[in-house]
């Protein structure tokens, strides 16, 4: 019997996994979004989401996700480029990946100690003759810690794109008299844009739904969609409103995935044809 006849059977475990751990949870969230805090069927949750409070919350979430993604990309791109030019690039890449193996909660608590009033940063500030500064529970501390956490996930796809870049393109640009900036703008950046898109995707989407860092580092002074979902489920016990916010968050994520998606044609990655 032809081996291709068994091919559909290979997908059964994958389809079961998708059905139970992706489709079913999303369906449950969508189902609960139609109930109020008393368990009665309602559409008011969707109406309430478009009120000023949740609109401002959504805008703030996108703003902080944009800041985190922007600064992560600003640091990750030159870092990835530097690593590709080093002799032991695999070792340097490993050093970048290792911090991502540490539990997120442990890293967050480490930054609480570092940025606290009695931490090493304030110790250095006082040693220089200045007063102690409240670094924790600020927008700066939230964005800084989030950028640190997400940097490895931005570096990896950009490194892969840069590492696969054909050096002959750079030599050709140099022979044609292109400056370093022109070469980057016309050759390097377009050819590594798929890596940038992948990095933006894996950073922006989780940054949009952060909630633990907002509590521990920002002290709930930064409220995101993820924080709002947590409060609705665990504090107010309004599962309907929490599910409604989650539904819109899922929609936003799918839109972002669509905008940053790439497509393989002929064995090479290309942007999706508009």
N, C-alpha and C positions, 0 to 999 in steps of 0.2 A: 504494500500500500504506500502511496506517495506520502512522503514526510509532511508535505504542505497540508494534507488533510487533517493532521493533528495540530496544526498551528493555532486554531481558535481555542483549543484546550489550554494552551499555555497562558492565555489571558484570563482564565477563570479566577485564579487567586487574586490577580490585580483588580478585576472587576468587583469581587467580593469586598476587598479592602476599600475601594472607592465608594461602594454602596453603603458600607457600615460606618466608615470614618470620615467621609466627605459629604456625600449626598444626604445621608440621614441626619447628621447634626445641623446642616443648613436648613433642611426641611423642618426640623423641630424649632429652630430659631424663627423661621418664617411663620410657623403655626402659632407659637406663643405670642408673636407680635400683635395678634388680633384679640388679645385679652387684656382687660384692665387689672388693677391690683386686687379686685374682688373676684376675679375669674370669669367675669361676664364678657361676652363678645362685644368688641368695639372697634371702630376705626379712628378713634380719637388719638391714639398713639401716633399715627402717621400725620394727623393734623397738627398735633403738638410739636412734632419734630421741626416743622417749618415756622415755628415761632422764633422770635428774636434770640432767645436764650440758646437754643440748639444751633441756630444758624451761626451765631458768634462763636460757639464752641467748635463747630466744624471748620470755620475759617481759621481759628487759632490752631487747631490740629494740623491743618494743611500748612500753616505758616511755620510751625515748629518742625514739621517733617521736612519742609523745604530747607530750612536753616541747617538741620542736621545733615541732610543729603548734600547740600552745597559745600559745607565745610569738610565733610568726609571726602567728597570728590576732590576738593582743593588740595587736600593732604595726600590722598591715596594715589592720584595720577602721577605726580612727580616721584613719589616713593616707589611705585611699581616700575616706572621708567628707570630709576636708579638701580633697582634690583636686577633688571634685565641686562644692565651693562656691567655688573660685577662678575668676578671670576667664579665665586661660589654662590650663584644665585639661588640654588635649591636650599642651601643652608640658611640664607637670609630669608627666603620665603617661609621656611619652617619656623624661624624666630617670630615672624609676623603671625603665623597661624597658632602657635602655642598658647598665647593669651586667650584665644577663643575657646580653648578646652576647659578653662576654669569656669566654675559655676557663676552664672550671672549675678546671683544674690551675693556671693562672696566678694566679687569685684565691686559691687555697689557699696557694701559695708566697708570695704577697704577705702573707697573714696570718701565715705563719711568720716573716717578717721583722719585721712590726709587733709581734707578741707575744713575740718572742725575748728572751733576756736582754740583748742589746745593741740592741734595737729602740726605737722612739720612746716606747712606753708605759713601759718600764722606765727610759728616760732621764728621763721626766717624774717618775716615782716617786722616783728618786734625787735629782733636782733639788729635790724637796720635802722631802728629808732622811730618806727611808725606805730600807730595804734593798731590793735587787732581789727581785722575786717571780717564781716559776716559773708563768707563765701558760699556756704551752704544755703539752701532754700532761696536760690536766686535763679533767674533765667540762664545766666552764664553757667552756673554749675550744672544745670540740667542738660544744656546743649553740649557742654564740654564732655561730660561723662558719656552721653549718648554717642557722640562722635568717636570717642575712644573705643566704645564697645563695638561699633559698626565698621570701623576702619578695615579689619581683616576681610570682611565680606565684600568690601568695595575693591580692595587691592587685588584679590584673587582673579576675578574675571578680566580686570584691566591688564594684569600681568600676563595672562594667557593670550590676550589680544596683541599685546606688544611683543611678546616672545615669538609669536607666529608671523610677525610682520617681516616681509621679504626685504632684506638689507639692500637689494639692488634698486629698490624704489628710492631709498634715501641717497644712494650713490648717484642715481640719475638726476635727482633734484639738485644735488650739489654740483654736478657737472654742468647743469643748465644755468648755474649762477644763482639759485634760490638761496635766500638767507635762512638762518636757523628758524626764525619765526614763520617765514613763509612755508618752509618745509613742514613745520608742525601743523600749520593751519590748513595747508592744501594736501598734505600727504598723510602724516601720522594720525592726526585727529580723525579724518574721515574713515581711514582704514581700521581704526580701533574703536569706532563709535558703537559697534555691537557690544563690545566689552563694557563700555561706559553705560549703555542701556541696561545690561544685565546687572551691573553694580547698583545703578539707581533703583532698579526694581527690588533687589533684595535688601536695600536700605530704606527706601521711602515707605514701602508698605508696612514693615514692622514699626517704623518710627511713627506712623500714623495712629497706631493703636497702643502705644506705650502706656503702662499704668504703674508698674512697680517703681521705676526710676522717678516718676513724677511724685510718688508718695515719699520715698526715702531721701531723694536728693533735692527735689524742688519743694518738698513739704506741702504738697497739694496747692502751691501757689500757681502751678502750671496745670491746667485741666485740659485733658485731651479726650477724644472719643473713647479711648480705652479706659480712662479713669471714670468717665461717665457711666460706661457699661458696668464696671465693677461696683460703683456706688448704687446703681439701680438694682443690681442683683443681690448684693451683700448688705447694703445699709438700709435702703428704703423698701427692699423686698418687692419691688415692682418689676417682675420678670417681663411683663408685657412691654414696658417702655425700654427696658434694657435690651430686649430682643429686637425692638424696632430700630434702635441705634445700631445694633449689630448688623441688621439687614442693610442699612444704608452704608455701613462701613464695608461690608462685603461687596456692595455695588461699586463703591469707590475703588476698592482693590482690583476688581475686574477691569474697570476703566483704565487704571494705571498699568495693569498688565498688558492691556490691549495697546496702549500708547507706546510702551517700551518693548513690545514684542519684536523678535527677529525671526527670519525664515531661512531655512537652508534650501539652496537651489544649486544643484550640480555639485554637492559635497562641500559647498562653501556657504558661509552665512552672509545673508544680505538683508537689508531692511525690507520690511513688508511693502509690497507694491500698493501705493495708495489708489 
